[in-house]
Amino acid sequence: MKIAIVVHGRFHGFDLARALIGRGHDVTVFTNYPKWATRKFHLPDRNVRSFVFHGVLSRGLNRFAEWTGTSAFDPFLHRLFSRWAARATAAESWDLIHCFSGVAEEVFRFTPSSARQRWMVRASAHIRTQDGLLADEGKRAGVPIERPSEWMIQREQREYQLADRIVTLSSFARDSFLAEGIPPERALLIPSGINLQTFRPSAEVVSNRIKRILSGEPLRVLFVGTASLQKGIFDLATVIEKADARHFRFQLVSNIAKDAATFVERVKDRITIHGRVPQSELPKWYAEADLFLFPTIQDGFPAVLAQANANGLPVLTTPNCSSKEVIKDGLTGWIIPIRQPESLLARLAWCHREREELASMVKRICEDFTLRTWDDMAADFEVHLTAALDGRLGPGAGRHRK
């Protein structure tokens, strides 16, 4: 099948494209990454079309926006990329044009006849659901929080209506679309994948982790990702503040969002903070940890969740992400409702008390469970697309294969 993937950046678009190419499909990625950068992700040059000017411009304007706290450039940048992609895709016929949310509107409006199917992927929950959760979290924390602009909310909702199918990456995200009135047959669940070879731990890493746990030394609790209110920093700070420092050491491998600065400052003497690192360096950070804590308020499919679990780390997280797709509750980690730091503390205390059980969980994760690969995602994508092109619903009215 001939597929166009339109992505303003990378997200999971490059990995999906590579897997679809591996399955024999004719895939072209329309991105603002230069080809020298896409080669790092093993995408052949012939499968990439780059709007490099947009990439350079957006990086410059986004840096300026961070300094000034403005989002005034978003409409210009999103329209600019989407119009370029609309012109670029209109020149050919496609079985599918697959756009990331925010840059789909012009593509869908201006190329209706060049594609048999037009899909949009939303990496988070429905934008109205996301905005509501963030508004509540800002009030709860008592600080301003970055939320989607009304312009972006209206734009995405138009994109939802223009798309033949909306691809979500977790059951939490899909359920949010159903709650907002999107028909089940239009909301697909196609969970993301992971490169298992990159994140699977060696026998030595597993052995060292088990030895640390059983030794009684403080458990090493890791958080990876942007430290922000959206990612649960308010609860994370509460946990760090109240946890017994004799039993736990907390590490953050992350950049600090403006809305998180106050809470990180509050616990700075009880944590070790490392800046954001390239994905290729993350395995060594996972290898040195004993537990992974990710109390997110809202996410679609946070890659770090699957990466940590693939590395054999028991995970503490919330239902407001891909936890149902990644975690076997009680077997490979725990799913705890959002905004319940006391429940997180209770589970951490259990981990300290029941170290033999925790060590057994580490071993069980590595021996008995496996996660979805990018090829698994591409296979599900293929099944749903074939069904859509044939005028049928995909498996389970939008659900992915088990």
N, C-alpha and C positions, 0 to 999 in steps of 0.2 A: 504494500500500500504506500501511496505517496503522501507524506506527512510534513507539514510546516509547523515548527515549534517557535513561537514568538515570545522571547523572554528578555526583559530589560535588565540584564545582569546575568546571573548564573542560576541561583536557587538550586532546584533539583533538575532543571531543564537539560543540562549537559549530560547528566548521568542517565536520564531517561532516553535521551536521543542516542547515546552510545549503545544502550541495551537494545533499542529498537533497530538500529543499524545492524547489530549483531544477529538479530533475528531475521534479517533479510529485507527490511523495509527501506524505502527510499526517503530519507529524512533530511531536511534542511533546517538548520537552526538560524533564526534571525535574532541577532543579539547586538549589544553595544560593546562587547568584548572584542579586542583585536585578535586576529588569527594566531599571532604568536602566543597569546594567552590561552586560547581554546585548545591549542596543541597540548598544553599541560594536562588537559583532561581527556586526551586521546581521541579528540574529534578530528577527522580528516579535513583538510582545508576545503575540499570540494563540497563538504556538507555544511559549510558555514558561510553566512553573509553578515558582514560587520558594518554597523553604523558607528564607526570609531569616534567621529565628531561628537556624537551624543554622549558617549562614555566619558570623554575628556571634559565636556561641558558640564555634565551632571556631577562629576566629582568636584569640580571647582565650585559650582553653585551650592552643592550640598555642604561643602566645608564652610562657605560663607554663611549658609543658613544656620549651621551649628553655632557659629560665633554670635549671630544676631538673634537666634531664636525664632526665625521666620520660616513659614512653609509656603511663601508666596510664589516660589519657583515651581512647585509641584504641577500645577495645571499646564504650564508651558512645557516642562520636560516630558510629562506623560503624553501630551498631545503630539509633541514633536516626534517622539519615537513611534507612536502608534500610526501617525500619518506616513512616516517612512516605511514602516512595515506593511501598511495597506498598499502603497504603491509597489513595493517589492513583491508581495504575494499575488497581486492582481495580474501580473504578467503570465502566470501559469495556472494550470488547473490542479486541484488537490483533492485527495480523498478526505483529508482533514486539515483544518487550520486550528492549531491548539495554542491558545494565548493565555498568558498569565494575567491575572486580574489587574486592573489599572491601566493596561495598555491595549485593551481589546476593542474598545468602542469604535474607533475609526476603522480598524481592520474589518470588523463585522459589518459596519455600515457601508463601506466602500467596495467590498469584495464579496457581495452575496452570491454571485454566480460562479465564482472560481473555486468554490469548495463544496463538496457534497455534505460535509459536516463541519460545524463550527463549535468548538469546545472552549470553555474557559476554566482554568484551574485557580482555585482560591486556596492559598496556603494556610489561612487561618479560618476561624469561624465566619459565618455571615457577618458582614461589616456592621450591621445594626447590633448584633449580639456582642461583637467585639467592643463596640463603642459603649454599650451599656455596662458591660463588665468593667471597662476601664474607668468610666465615670464614677461608678460605685467605689472602685479601689482608690481613686484620687480623694474622694470624700472621706473614706475610711482612714487613709494615711494622713490626711490633712495637708497635702502638698499638691501643687499643680502637676498634672500628668499629661503626657503627650497622647492625643487622641486623633482619630481620623478627622480630617476637615469635613465640613458639610459638603464642600465641592466634591471631595473624593467619595463620600457616602452616596451622593446622588449619581455620580459617574458609575460607580460599581453596580449600583442597582439597575441602571440602564443596561450595563453589560450582562447582568444576570438574565434580563429579559431577551436580549439579542442572541444569547448562546443557545444552541440546540441541547447541549448537556453542560452541567457544571460538575467539574471533578473536584472532589474533596479528598483529603489525605487521612482522615480519621473519622470514626463514628461520631465523636463529639462534634466535629465540624459539620458533618452531613446532617446530624440531628438539628443543628442550629438553622440550616436552610429549610428543613421540613417545618420547623416551628415558625418560620417566617413566611410560610405559604408556598414554597417551591414544590411542585408535584414530585413524588418519589421517583418516578421514571426519569426525571430530568437531573436528579442529583445522584451522581455516581460516587461510590466509595472505592478508591484505588490507593491503598496505603503505599507510602514511599518504601524505598529499599535501602540497602547498606552494602558497602564493600566489606564482606566478612573477612577476607584475607588481610585487610588493613588493620582491623580492630580485634580480631581473635587473639587472646593472650597466649603466650608460650607456656609450656609446662612450668618453667621456672617462675614466671610471673604469678601463676596460680598458687604454686607451692609457697612462695614468699608471702603472698597475701594471707593464706591460711595460717602460716606460722605467726604472722603479726597478730592476727585476730586471736589465736589461742594463747599467745604470750601474755596477754593482759595489758599490753601497752595501749595508749590512747588510740581509739579508732580514727582513721583518717577519712573525713567526710569531704567530698568534693562537689563543687558546683561549677559548671561550665556554661558559658553563654553570656549574653548581655545582662548585667545586673540592673534590673529595672523593676518598677512596680508591676508591669505586665508579667514579668517572669517570677513574681512572688517575693521580691526583696524585702517587703514589709514583714512577711512571716519568717523569711530566712533570718533576718536580723533579730527577730524575737527569739527564734530557736537558738541562735548563736549566743545571745545574751543570757539565756536561762540554762543552757546546757552546762553540765559539770565539766569544767575545763580539765579536770584530772582524767576524764574518760574520753574526751573528743578533741580533735584538732580539725579546724575547718580551713579549707583552701578554696579560693575563688580564682578561676582562670577566666578572666572576663574584662571587658571594658565597662566602665561605670556610666550609666545614663544620668542625665541631670536630675531626674526625679528620684534617683536612688542615692544621691550623694550624701544626704543627711543621715540615712540609715546605715550606710557603709561607714561613715565617720564615727557613728555611735559605737560600732563594734570593732573598730580598726585594731585595737589592742588584743583582740581575741581571734583574729584571722590572719592568714597569709594571703596576700593579693598578688596575683601575677597578671600582667596584661594579656590581652587577646593574642592568641598564637595561631599560626596556620593550621589547617585541619591535619596536615601531615605530621604535626608534632603532638597532636592530642593523644595518640596511643601511649606515650610515655607518662603522661599525666594520669590517665586512667590506670595504668599499671601500678602506680605508686599509691593509689587510693584503696580504701576498704568498702566504702559506701558512696552512693551517688544520691544527692539531694536536689530535687528540682520541683519546688512548690508553685508551679506556674498558675497564674490566674486564667490565662487564655493562650492557646497555641493550636496549631494545626497538626504538624508532625515535626516536633523538634528533633533534629538529627542527633543531638547529643544524647537523647534518651536511648535510642537504639544503639548508638556507639558504646555507651557505658555498659549497657546490658550485654552486648556482644563481647565486651572485655571481661565479663564475669563478675561485674559489680552488681550487688543487690541495689535496687532503685527505690527511693521513696519519692512519689510524685502524686499528682492530682488527677481526677477524671477529665479535666478540661484540656485535654491534649490527646495524643495517640496512645495513652497508657493502656487502653483496652486492646489495642493491636500489638503492643510490644510486651507488656508485663503480664505474667500469670500471677494474679494476686495471691500472696502468701507463699508462692513457690519461687518466683524470681525477683520479687520485690513486693511493694505495698502501694495500693492506691488509696489515698486519703483525701477526703473532701477539701475543697479550697477554703482558705481562711480559717484553718484549724491548727495553729501552731502547737497547741497543747497536745493534740493527737500525734503530731510529728515528734514532739519531745518524748511522748510515751513510747513510741516505736523505737526511737533511738536508745532509750533506756533499756528496752527489751533487748536490743542488739548487744548492748554492753553486758547485760546479765546472762544472756543465752548465747555465749560465744561459740559453743560447740555447734549449736543449731545454725548460727550464722555462717560458720565455716562450712557446714554441710550444704548450705544454700549456694555458696560460691562454687563448690564442687559440682553440685547438681546443675547449675546454670551452664557450666562449661561442658558437661558431659551429656545432658539430656535435652537441651533446648537449642533451637536454631532460629535465626531471624530471617526475614525476607531479604532477598537480594534484589539488585536492580533488574535482573532478568525476570524475577517473579513479578515485579511491578510491570515490566514491559509485556509479559504474557497476559496479565489481567487487562492491561490497556488494549491489547490486541483483541481479546475476546469481546470486550465492550464495543470496540470500534467496528468489528465485523458484524455484531448484532445490530448496531445502529445503521450501518450501511445497508443491511438486509431488511431494515424496517422493523426489527424486533427489539425487545427489551434485553438488556444484558442479564447475567445470572442474578437471581434473587432481587429483581426490580431495583438494580443499582448497587447491590452488595458485591463485594469482591469474593473470589474463590477462597475457600478455606484450605 
